[in-house]
Amino acid sequence: MELGSVVEFLENKIILVSGVTGFVAKVFIEKILRVQPNVKKLYLLIRAADTESAALRFQNEVLAKDLFNVLKEKWGTRLNSFISEKITFVAGDISSEDLGLKDSNLKEELWNELDVMVNSAAITKFDERYDVAFGINTLGAIHLVNFAKKCVKLKVFVHVSTAYVAGERTGLILENPLDGASGLDFDAEMKVIDQKLNEIKTKGASQKEITLVMKNLGTERAKIHGWPNTYVFTKTMGEMIMQQSKENLSLVIIRPTIVSGTYKEPFPGWVEDLKTINALFVASAQGNLPCLVGETKTIMDVIPVDMVVNAMIVAMVAHAKQPSDANIYHVGSSLRNPVTLVSILDYGFVYFTKKPWINKQGKPIEGLQLANTVFHNFFKGVYNDLRKKVKFVMRVAEIYKPYFYFNGIFDDTNTEKLRMTTKGSRTETDLFYFDPDSIEWRDYFMNTHIPGVENILQQKRAFPITKVFRSGHVLSDKTITERVMPMIFIQSSRMGNTHFPVSHRDKTYFQRQLLSKMTLNVLRNQIGPAPICRWKPMSGIYAP
């Protein structure tokens, strides 16, 4: 099949994206806007009460990220108008039928105009409440497919799943559908959820008790059916039901493995959070990981997020032009360019040994020797001295067991065929790269990914009051003295002449959000007159 130019395909297309505030979706949106500014429209479905709230979430949780710096530099003062022209915010909720859209005119507009739908929405917390994870990862998938089937012009639907829907299988795992996997019964699981909720509510349980019971229920149901946690279990059911109900819909399922920071675009090393393998680097930097429970030969199937997005886009174009039953793609590295857990830990150890973190006393944190060994009785006899680190190690092992102890290799035959299709055609292979064999892991981790993780760590250390302000809590004297005083002061257009501390990266947030009067009073009392640093009020979504 001749794939042709991907950039040309994207021109004048109308695309709906869900899961907008998630890691993969952010990179997808940035890529589309950057490489094809002539895309006709991006409808961004965001969980929010109304369009204004959806736009605010996009500004604070998406556009404010460093990921969009290249786009901001490109458009400068014209960015507002570009965003307004290309993006329409849709307030909705995929856990509800018709995506929770209340505007009947908007629904008709989407059904009549959409060319492509991309679903990247997911609850990724491993031990989320079963009802919550089921609502997004399973019900959400059903509602999206049903919505897509009503779209008269829709060419393709791309669903981002996870390779770990494989559960705890071993050996070579093929890119096969999950229809009827392990006797899963979607309706039965929904009844289990409803019955448990009714039962505990009837007993007058508190919200905290309900949350704990529903979290335990999710883990219990997952393990009964052979999945390690609620996340992959509910994603499995979502993917399964999509396959069963898609009918004539051209459905593409992307199954990424462990998604890491950007490899090349829009710049190397953009990392959003400190989860999965990033948690190892954080622990290494802080000297909290004396060992890790695991097999020394375990392969960590890591793939940079920009490669995942490129594979999504190329698969989207391929199946829009010629639908096929070979619609499942593993996007990972374990088959063609494997990297072991031991190697990744060594990279972190070497990096933070050369560039140690400084502790509160101004002294470097010494990297602890990483004993990459099975736990067994390693700490017997010294448990009392190291019990905190033991607890931390065991917590890491328990949370990331699906990844650190996974013994399967993900076949990527379909993905390789997709890569071959791009060669020898007009496809921009240098722009839509997703070949894991091109990655030199030591160079990637040492010079790209770990520095990106360190950047996130530095930001959290430099701006420790963000969560305090966002939670609306009253600041203590200690917080005022140690965390607020070193920061700059700005004037908020929403607060009149009130001056309050804020980090540079949170200007936009405080421009939009009103601090509680109680918090402001504490600031006035503790700080006194503040130096004035005037700042131009926002006139739109983004003000450079």
Backbone torsions as a table, in degrees:
resi	resn	phi	psi	omega
1	MET	NA	133.4	177.1
2	GLU	-83.6	111.9	-177.4
3	LEU	-75.6	-41.5	-179.8
4	GLY	78.5	-168.3	-176.6
5	SER	-76.2	123.1	177.0
6	VAL	-70.6	-40.8	-179.8
7	VAL	-60.7	-42.2	178.7
8	GLU	-65.7	-36.9	178.7
9	PHE	-60.6	-40.3	-176.1
10	LEU	-70.0	-19.7	-177.9
11	GLU	-62.9	132.1	177.3
12	ASN	63.9	15.8	177.4
13	LYS	-85.6	151.6	177.1
14	ILE	-113.8	120.4	-171.1
15	ILE	-125.5	133.4	172.7
16	LEU	-102.2	130.0	179.3
17	VAL	-121.3	129.5	172.9
18	SER	-112.2	161.3	-175.3
19	GLY	73.7	32.8	-170.4
20	VAL	-58.0	-35.7	-176.3
21	THR	-84.5	2.3	179.2
22	GLY	-83.0	165.7	-175.2
23	PHE	-57.8	-55.5	-176.0
24	VAL	-66.2	-42.1	-178.0
25	ALA	-62.9	-38.7	178.3
26	LYS	-57.9	-47.2	-178.2
27	VAL	-66.4	-38.1	177.8
28	PHE	-61.7	-48.2	-179.0
29	ILE	-62.1	-45.9	179.7
30	GLU	-60.3	-42.3	-177.8
31	LYS	-63.7	-46.4	-179.5
32	ILE	-61.1	-47.7	-177.9
33	LEU	-65.9	-32.3	-176.7
34	ARG	-78.7	-44.1	-174.0
35	VAL	-88.6	-21.3	179.6
36	GLN	-139.6	79.4	178.8
37	PRO	-65.0	-11.9	178.3
38	ASN	-93.1	13.3	169.0
39	VAL	-58.5	140.1	-172.9
40	LYS	-72.6	-47.8	-177.1
41	LYS	-160.0	139.9	169.5
42	LEU	-113.7	112.5	172.0
43	TYR	-87.6	118.8	-177.6
44	LEU	-106.6	110.6	-179.1
45	LEU	-85.1	116.6	-175.0
46	ILE	-128.6	134.9	178.2
47	ARG	-69.5	111.7	-176.9
48	ALA	-164.2	162.5	-177.6
49	ALA	-74.0	-33.2	-177.8
50	ASP	-154.4	177.1	-176.6
51	THR	-62.7	-39.3	-179.3
52	GLU	-63.6	-42.1	178.5
53	SER	-66.0	-37.0	177.8
54	ALA	-63.8	-43.0	178.5
55	ALA	-63.1	-37.6	179.3
56	LEU	-66.2	-42.5	177.6
57	ARG	-62.3	-40.6	178.4
58	PHE	-61.4	-44.0	-179.7
59	GLN	-62.5	-48.8	-173.9
60	ASN	-76.4	-36.6	-171.3
61	GLU	-105.1	-8.8	-178.1
62	VAL	-125.9	-69.4	-173.5
63	LEU	-64.5	-27.0	-179.6
64	ALA	-72.2	-12.7	-178.2
65	LYS	-70.7	150.6	177.2
66	ASP	-59.4	-24.5	178.7
67	LEU	-49.8	-32.7	-175.1
68	PHE	-93.9	9.8	-178.4
69	ASN	-61.8	-38.4	179.5
70	VAL	-63.1	-42.8	178.8
71	LEU	-65.6	-39.8	179.7
72	LYS	-65.2	-40.7	178.6
73	GLU	-66.3	-36.8	-179.3
74	LYS	-65.6	-43.5	-174.2
75	TRP	-96.6	-22.8	177.5
76	GLY	55.5	-130.1	-177.6
77	THR	-70.0	-11.1	179.5
78	ARG	-89.5	2.3	-175.8
79	LEU	-62.3	-40.9	-179.6
80	ASN	-55.9	-48.8	-177.5
81	SER	-68.1	-35.9	177.9
82	PHE	-63.5	-46.7	179.0
83	ILE	-62.4	-44.2	-179.4
84	SER	-61.6	-36.1	-178.4
85	GLU	-75.3	-38.3	-171.5
86	LYS	-95.0	-22.8	-173.3
87	ILE	-116.4	133.3	171.5
88	THR	-120.7	124.3	-178.4
89	PHE	-86.3	132.2	-179.0
90	VAL	-119.6	113.3	177.6
91	ALA	-82.2	121.6	-178.1
92	GLY	-164.3	-169.5	-177.8
93	ASP	-155.7	113.7	-174.8
94	ILE	-70.1	-13.0	177.7
95	SER	-76.5	-4.0	178.1
96	SER	-111.5	153.9	177.8
97	GLU	-61.4	148.3	-176.5
98	ASP	53.6	28.9	174.5
99	LEU	60.9	21.1	177.8
100	GLY	71.1	16.8	-178.3
101	LEU	-78.5	125.4	-177.8
102	LYS	-93.1	-23.8	-177.7
103	ASP	-84.1	109.0	-178.0
104	SER	-65.3	-31.5	178.5
105	ASN	-66.7	-38.8	179.0
106	LEU	-66.4	-41.2	178.0
107	LYS	-60.5	-45.7	178.7
108	GLU	-62.2	-39.1	179.2
109	GLU	-61.3	-45.5	179.3
110	LEU	-66.8	-43.8	-180.0
111	TRP	-61.5	-30.4	-176.8
112	ASN	-91.0	-20.7	-169.8
113	GLU	-113.5	-25.2	-171.0
114	LEU	-64.1	134.3	173.1
115	ASP	-97.7	-35.1	-174.1
116	VAL	-141.6	142.8	169.4
117	MET	-122.3	138.0	178.8
118	VAL	-128.6	120.9	178.8
119	ASN	-109.3	114.5	176.3
120	SER	-121.2	12.9	-178.3
121	ALA	-74.1	137.1	178.5
122	ALA	-168.1	146.5	166.2
123	ILE	-91.8	111.0	-172.9
124	THR	-98.3	-5.7	177.8
125	LYS	-65.2	126.6	-172.6
126	PHE	-62.9	-35.5	-176.0
127	ASP	-115.7	38.1	177.3
128	GLU	-65.2	158.6	173.5
129	ARG	-52.9	137.5	-176.8
130	TYR	-60.1	-43.4	-178.7
131	ASP	-64.9	-36.4	-179.6
132	VAL	-70.3	-49.5	179.8
133	ALA	-63.8	-39.7	178.8
134	PHE	-63.5	-39.4	-178.6
135	GLY	-61.6	-39.5	-178.8
136	ILE	-90.1	-52.2	-172.0
137	ASN	-75.0	-28.0	-178.1
138	THR	-109.3	-62.2	178.6
139	LEU	-59.1	-40.0	-179.7
140	GLY	-58.4	-40.7	178.9
141	ALA	-62.8	-41.2	179.2
142	ILE	-64.1	-47.3	-177.9
143	HIS	-63.3	-37.3	179.6
144	LEU	-67.6	-42.8	178.3
145	VAL	-64.2	-43.5	178.6
146	ASN	-62.2	-37.4	177.3
147	PHE	-67.2	-42.4	-177.8
148	ALA	-62.5	-36.3	-178.1
149	LYS	-67.5	-15.7	177.7
150	LYS	-90.0	-6.6	-177.2
151	CYS	-84.8	113.5	-170.5
152	VAL	-71.4	-26.8	-177.4
153	LYS	-104.7	0.0	-172.4
154	LEU	-60.9	128.4	-178.5
155	LYS	-95.7	-31.7	-175.4
156	VAL	-162.6	148.2	175.0
157	PHE	-121.7	123.2	179.8
158	VAL	-108.6	122.9	-179.7
159	HIS	-115.1	125.0	177.8
160	VAL	-90.8	111.5	178.7
161	SER	-104.2	-143.3	174.5
162	THR	-148.8	144.3	-179.9
163	ALA	-63.3	-21.7	-174.8
164	TYR	-81.9	9.7	167.3
165	VAL	-64.5	-11.3	176.6
166	ALA	-64.3	-12.3	-179.4
167	GLY	70.6	-133.2	-176.6
168	GLU	-109.8	31.7	177.8
169	ARG	-71.1	160.8	179.2
170	THR	-125.9	174.4	179.2
171	GLY	78.2	-158.9	-178.9
172	LEU	-81.8	120.7	-176.8
173	ILE	-103.9	117.1	-174.3
174	LEU	-82.3	162.7	179.4
175	GLU	-84.2	66.4	-175.9
176	ASN	-108.1	154.7	177.2
177	PRO	-70.1	163.3	-176.7
178	LEU	-105.1	16.4	-177.0
179	ASP	-52.0	121.0	177.4
180	GLY	69.2	21.2	-177.0
181	ALA	-56.0	123.5	174.2
182	SER	51.4	30.3	177.6
183	GLY	67.7	24.2	179.5
184	LEU	-62.6	136.2	179.7
185	ASP	-125.5	105.1	-177.0
186	PHE	-57.4	-46.9	-178.4
187	ASP	-63.6	-39.2	179.6
188	ALA	-64.0	-41.1	179.4
189	GLU	-66.4	-36.3	178.2
190	MET	-65.0	-37.4	177.8
191	LYS	-67.0	-39.2	177.9
192	VAL	-59.6	-43.6	179.5
193	ILE	-63.0	-49.0	-178.2
194	ASP	-62.1	-42.7	-179.4
195	GLN	-63.6	-43.4	-179.4
196	LYS	-66.2	-41.7	178.6
197	LEU	-63.0	-45.7	179.0
198	ASN	-61.6	-39.7	-178.5
199	GLU	-63.4	-48.7	-176.1
200	ILE	-76.7	-29.2	176.6
201	LYS	-71.0	-35.7	177.4
202	THR	-62.2	-32.6	179.6
203	LYS	-79.6	-1.5	178.6
204	GLY	75.4	30.5	-178.5
205	ALA	-65.9	147.4	176.8
206	SER	-74.2	167.2	179.5
207	GLN	-62.2	-36.6	178.7
208	LYS	-64.6	-41.3	179.4
209	GLU	-67.5	-39.9	178.4
210	ILE	-62.0	-43.6	179.7
211	THR	-60.2	-45.0	-178.9
212	LEU	-64.2	-44.0	-179.3
213	VAL	-63.3	-42.3	-177.3
214	MET	-72.2	-30.8	174.3
215	LYS	-65.5	-46.4	179.9
216	ASN	-63.8	-36.9	179.6
217	LEU	-62.5	-42.3	179.4
218	GLY	-61.1	-47.0	179.1
219	THR	-62.7	-41.7	180.0
220	GLU	-62.6	-47.5	-178.6
221	ARG	-66.0	-37.0	179.3
222	ALA	-62.5	-47.4	-176.1
223	LYS	-70.4	-31.2	176.5
224	ILE	-59.7	-39.1	-175.9
225	HIS	-93.9	1.3	174.4
226	GLY	96.0	20.9	175.1
227	TRP	-115.6	148.3	-171.5
228	PRO	-77.7	-22.8	-177.9
229	ASN	-155.7	172.6	-175.6
230	THR	-65.0	-35.8	-177.4
231	TYR	-59.4	-59.3	-175.7
232	VAL	-69.2	-28.4	178.6
233	PHE	-65.7	-48.5	-179.6
234	THR	-71.2	-31.7	174.8
235	LYS	-66.5	-37.5	177.7
236	THR	-60.8	-48.3	-179.9
237	MET	-63.3	-37.8	178.4
238	GLY	-62.7	-46.3	179.9
239	GLU	-65.5	-40.7	-179.1
240	MET	-61.3	-46.6	-177.2
241	ILE	-69.7	-29.7	175.7
242	MET	-63.0	-46.4	179.8
243	GLN	-61.4	-39.2	-176.6
244	GLN	-72.1	-29.7	-172.1
245	SER	-111.0	6.3	-173.0
246	LYS	-71.2	-23.2	-178.5
247	GLU	54.2	-120.5	-177.7
248	ASN	-91.6	6.6	-179.5
249	LEU	-67.2	134.0	174.6
250	SER	-79.8	98.0	-173.9
251	LEU	-105.7	129.7	176.2
252	VAL	-115.7	128.4	178.6
253	ILE	-113.5	119.9	178.6
254	ILE	-102.0	123.4	179.0
255	ARG	-114.3	87.5	176.8
256	PRO	-75.4	158.6	176.6
257	THR	-92.3	-130.5	178.2
258	ILE	-82.3	114.9	-173.6
259	VAL	-88.9	124.2	-178.3
260	SER	-110.8	-175.3	-177.6
261	GLY	-65.5	168.1	-175.0
262	THR	-61.4	143.3	178.8
263	TYR	-87.2	-45.9	-178.3
264	LYS	-133.3	-46.7	-167.3
265	GLU	-119.0	149.4	-1.9
266	PRO	-71.7	-13.4	169.9
267	PHE	-157.0	154.9	-176.7
268	PRO	-68.1	141.7	168.7
269	GLY	85.5	20.7	175.4
270	TRP	-80.5	122.5	-179.0
271	VAL	-125.1	138.8	-176.6
272	GLU	-98.4	-37.7	-174.8
273	ASP	-139.7	-176.2	-174.7
274	LEU	-116.9	39.5	-179.1
275	LYS	-95.5	177.3	-179.8
276	THR	42.4	-123.4	-174.1
277	ILE	-64.6	-24.1	179.4
278	ASN	-64.5	-29.4	177.2
279	ALA	-61.7	-32.8	178.0
280	LEU	-65.9	-41.8	-178.9
281	PHE	-69.4	-36.3	176.5
282	VAL	-62.8	-47.7	179.8
283	ALA	-61.7	-38.1	179.0
284	SER	-65.9	-42.5	-179.7
285	ALA	-63.2	-35.9	-175.7
286	GLN	-92.8	1.7	177.6
287	GLY	72.0	26.8	-175.3
288	ASN	-104.9	9.5	-175.3
289	LEU	-125.2	82.9	-180.0
290	PRO	-70.1	-24.8	176.6
291	CYS	-160.8	173.8	174.4
292	LEU	-136.3	135.6	179.1
293	VAL	-76.2	115.8	-179.1
294	GLY	174.6	169.4	176.5
295	GLU	-85.4	137.4	-175.4
296	THR	-65.8	-25.7	-177.4
297	LYS	-97.9	6.8	-179.2
298	THR	-59.9	130.6	177.3
299	ILE	-89.9	128.3	175.0
300	MET	-96.8	111.3	-176.4
301	ASP	-82.7	93.7	-176.0
302	VAL	-106.8	142.5	177.0
303	ILE	-145.9	129.0	179.4
304	PRO	-62.5	145.1	-173.9
305	VAL	-62.9	-34.0	-179.9
306	ASP	-68.2	-29.3	175.0
307	MET	-69.5	-37.5	176.7
308	VAL	-60.8	-47.6	-178.6
309	VAL	-64.6	-40.8	178.2
310	ASN	-62.8	-40.8	176.9
311	ALA	-63.7	-39.7	176.6
312	MET	-57.6	-48.0	-174.7
313	ILE	-68.2	-43.8	-179.8
314	VAL	-65.4	-42.0	177.4
315	ALA	-63.8	-37.9	178.1
316	MET	-59.1	-46.8	-179.7
317	VAL	-66.6	-44.2	-178.0
318	ALA	-59.7	-44.6	-175.9
319	HIS	-83.3	-18.9	173.3
320	ALA	-71.7	-35.7	-178.9
321	LYS	-81.7	-34.3	-177.8
322	GLN	-151.8	92.0	178.9
323	PRO	-55.7	146.0	-177.5
324	SER	-148.3	155.0	176.9
325	ASP	-75.0	-19.7	177.4
326	ALA	-82.1	71.3	-168.6
327	ASN	-109.7	9.0	-178.5
328	ILE	-110.8	130.7	-175.5
329	TYR	-129.1	117.6	169.5
330	HIS	-80.6	123.9	177.5
331	VAL	-114.4	97.8	-176.8
332	GLY	-158.6	-166.6	-173.9
333	SER	-131.1	-6.8	-169.8
334	SER	-62.6	-28.0	-178.7
335	LEU	-84.7	-45.2	-170.8
336	ARG	-97.3	-25.7	-178.2
337	ASN	-153.6	67.6	-174.1
338	PRO	-69.8	148.0	173.3
339	VAL	-130.1	135.8	-176.1
340	THR	-87.7	159.2	176.3
341	LEU	-60.6	-39.6	179.4
342	VAL	-60.3	-43.4	-179.6
343	SER	-62.2	-43.9	-179.1
344	ILE	-63.0	-42.5	177.9
345	LEU	-63.7	-39.7	178.1
346	ASP	-62.3	-40.7	178.7
347	TYR	-60.2	-43.9	179.3
348	GLY	-65.4	-40.8	-179.9
349	PHE	-63.5	-47.7	-179.3
350	VAL	-63.8	-43.3	-177.0
351	TYR	-61.5	-49.4	-175.0
352	PHE	-83.0	-9.1	169.4
353	THR	-76.3	-39.5	178.0
354	LYS	-74.4	-33.8	-178.3
355	LYS	-126.9	69.5	-175.7
356	PRO	-66.5	149.2	175.1
357	TRP	-76.8	153.2	179.6
358	ILE	-98.8	131.2	-179.7
359	ASN	-84.8	-175.7	-176.4
360	LYS	-64.2	-23.0	178.6
361	GLN	-88.4	4.5	178.2
362	GLY	81.3	13.4	-179.2
363	LYS	-108.5	148.9	179.7
364	PRO	-66.0	141.7	174.4
365	ILE	-81.0	121.1	-178.9
366	GLU	-77.1	127.7	178.7
367	GLY	-65.5	129.2	178.9
368	LEU	-81.4	142.3	178.8
369	GLN	-58.7	124.6	-178.0
370	LEU	-87.4	103.5	179.0
371	ALA	-85.2	99.3	-177.5
372	ASN	-82.1	85.6	-173.0
373	THR	-145.1	161.2	173.9
374	VAL	-67.7	143.6	-170.8
375	PHE	-61.6	-59.7	-178.4
376	HIS	43.9	-125.3	-176.9
377	ASN	-108.5	32.0	-173.5
378	PHE	-56.4	-40.0	-174.4
379	PHE	-96.6	5.9	-178.8
380	LYS	-62.1	129.5	179.9
381	GLY	98.6	-23.9	179.0
382	VAL	-123.8	19.1	-175.6
383	TYR	-60.4	-41.5	-176.6
384	ASN	-60.7	-38.7	-178.0
385	ASP	-74.6	-30.0	-173.5
386	LEU	-116.5	19.9	-171.7
387	ARG	-61.2	-33.1	179.0
388	LYS	-66.9	-42.8	179.1
389	LYS	-69.6	-34.5	176.0
390	VAL	-61.6	-45.2	-179.8
391	LYS	-60.8	-41.1	179.8
392	PHE	-65.7	-45.7	179.8
393	VAL	-59.0	-45.2	-178.9
394	MET	-66.9	-34.4	178.0
395	ARG	-65.8	-44.4	177.1
396	VAL	-60.4	-44.1	-178.7
397	ALA	-62.5	-41.0	-178.0
398	GLU	-69.0	-45.4	-177.5
399	ILE	-64.0	-45.1	-172.3
400	TYR	-103.0	20.7	178.0
401	LYS	-52.4	-42.0	-178.5
402	PRO	-59.3	-23.9	-177.8
403	TYR	-101.7	-44.7	-174.3
404	PHE	-74.1	-20.6	-177.8
405	TYR	-118.3	15.9	-176.9
406	PHE	-77.8	129.3	-175.7
407	ASN	-109.6	13.3	178.9
408	GLY	-95.0	160.2	174.1
409	ILE	-120.8	129.5	-175.8
410	PHE	-89.8	112.8	174.8
411	ASP	-63.8	142.3	179.2
412	ASP	-132.6	42.3	-179.4
413	THR	-58.1	-46.4	179.9
414	ASN	-63.6	-41.6	-179.6
415	THR	-65.7	-38.1	177.8
416	GLU	-66.0	-39.6	176.5
417	LYS	-62.3	-37.6	178.0
418	LEU	-64.0	-41.2	177.7
419	ARG	-63.4	-42.3	179.7
420	MET	-63.9	-33.1	179.4
421	THR	-63.3	-32.1	-178.2
422	THR	-74.9	-21.3	-177.5
423	LYS	-82.7	139.3	178.6
424	GLY	79.7	5.2	177.1
425	SER	-116.7	-169.0	-179.5
426	ARG	-86.9	8.1	179.4
427	THR	-66.2	138.3	-178.2
428	GLU	-81.2	81.6	-174.1
429	THR	-64.6	-28.3	178.9
430	ASP	-75.2	-19.7	-179.0
431	LEU	-96.1	-27.7	-178.2
432	PHE	-121.9	56.5	-178.7
433	TYR	-77.8	141.0	172.3
434	PHE	-156.9	36.9	178.2
435	ASP	-95.4	110.2	-178.2
436	PRO	-65.8	-20.0	-178.7
437	ASP	-67.0	-16.5	-179.8
438	SER	-81.0	-7.6	-176.0
439	ILE	-87.2	127.8	169.9
440	GLU	-98.4	105.9	-165.7
441	TRP	-61.3	-42.5	-179.0
442	ARG	-60.5	-45.9	179.5
443	ASP	-63.7	-42.4	-178.8
444	TYR	-61.9	-49.3	-177.3
445	PHE	-70.8	-45.2	-174.9
446	MET	-71.4	-35.3	-172.5
447	ASN	-111.0	-8.4	-177.1
448	THR	-126.5	-62.6	-171.0
449	HIS	-73.5	-50.8	-177.7
450	ILE	-63.0	-41.0	173.1
451	PRO	-58.2	-33.1	176.3
452	GLY	-66.7	-40.4	175.9
453	VAL	-64.0	-43.1	179.5
454	GLU	-61.5	-36.2	178.3
455	ASN	-61.6	-41.6	177.0
456	ILE	-63.5	-42.2	178.7
457	LEU	-61.6	-42.2	179.9
458	GLN	-64.8	-39.5	178.2
459	GLN	-63.0	-43.0	179.6
460	LYS	-65.6	-35.2	178.9
461	ARG	-73.3	-37.8	-176.4
462	ALA	-73.8	-30.6	-175.9
463	PHE	-125.3	70.2	-173.0
464	PRO	-77.4	-7.4	-173.5
465	ILE	-94.6	-1.2	-175.1
466	THR	-52.9	-52.1	-176.9
467	LYS	-66.9	-33.2	179.5
468	VAL	-60.9	-46.6	-179.8
469	PHE	-69.1	-43.5	-175.7
470	ARG	-66.1	-27.6	-179.3
471	SER	-79.1	-14.2	179.1
472	GLY	79.1	11.9	-178.9
473	HIS	-75.8	153.1	175.1
474	VAL	-73.9	134.9	-179.0
475	LEU	-80.9	137.4	178.3
476	SER	-79.9	167.3	177.9
477	ASP	-58.5	-40.1	-178.7
478	LYS	-63.8	-41.8	179.8
479	THR	-64.1	-43.1	179.5
480	ILE	-58.9	-48.2	-175.3
481	THR	-68.3	-47.1	-171.8
482	GLU	-87.4	-27.3	-171.9
483	ARG	-114.7	-30.6	-174.0
484	VAL	-89.0	-44.6	-173.4
485	MET	-55.6	-39.6	-178.5
486	PRO	-70.6	-7.4	-172.8
487	MET	-93.8	162.5	-178.6
488	ILE	-80.0	165.6	178.3
489	PHE	-119.5	141.9	178.4
490	ILE	-133.3	167.6	177.7
491	GLN	-102.9	131.1	179.9
492	SER	-97.1	132.1	178.9
493	SER	-66.4	-25.1	-179.7
494	ARG	-83.7	-17.2	-175.0
495	MET	-109.8	13.1	178.4
496	GLY	65.0	-122.3	-177.6
497	ASN	-95.6	9.4	178.9
498	THR	-73.4	132.6	178.1
499	HIS	-112.3	133.5	179.8
500	PHE	-145.4	156.2	-175.1
501	PRO	-76.4	145.2	178.2
502	VAL	-163.2	143.3	176.9
503	SER	-75.1	157.0	-178.8
504	HIS	-56.4	-40.0	-175.6
505	ARG	-71.7	-13.8	-179.2
506	ASP	-106.2	13.5	179.2
507	LYS	-54.6	-49.1	-176.7
508	THR	-60.1	-41.5	-177.9
509	TYR	-61.8	-48.0	-177.2
510	PHE	-73.9	-20.3	174.2
511	GLN	-63.8	-30.3	-175.1
512	ARG	-99.9	-24.1	-171.8
513	GLN	-110.0	142.5	-178.8
514	LEU	-96.3	120.8	175.6
515	LEU	-72.4	150.5	179.4
516	SER	-64.6	148.7	179.9
517	LYS	-60.2	-35.2	-178.9
518	MET	-63.1	-43.4	179.0
519	THR	-63.8	-42.7	179.6
520	LEU	-63.0	-38.9	178.9
521	ASN	-63.5	-40.4	177.6
522	VAL	-61.6	-42.0	179.9
523	LEU	-62.4	-43.8	-179.1
524	ARG	-63.1	-45.1	-176.8
525	ASN	-66.2	-39.2	-174.4
526	GLN	-85.0	-32.0	-172.9
527	ILE	-100.2	-36.8	-176.1
528	GLY	80.6	-159.9	-178.5
529	PRO	-58.1	134.9	-178.6
530	ALA	-107.8	143.6	175.5
531	PRO	-62.6	144.9	-176.3
532	ILE	-95.3	128.9	173.6
533	CYS	-130.5	98.2	-174.0
534	ARG	-75.7	146.6	-177.4
535	TRP	-137.7	136.6	-178.3
536	LYS	-62.9	125.2	179.6
537	PRO	-61.8	153.0	178.6
538	MET	-66.7	140.4	177.7
539	SER	-112.6	-1.1	-178.0
540	GLY	-170.5	-152.1	-176.8
541	ILE	-69.2	-37.4	-178.7
542	TYR	-141.3	133.6	176.6
543	ALA	-121.7	113.2	-177.8
544	PRO	-70.5	NA	NA
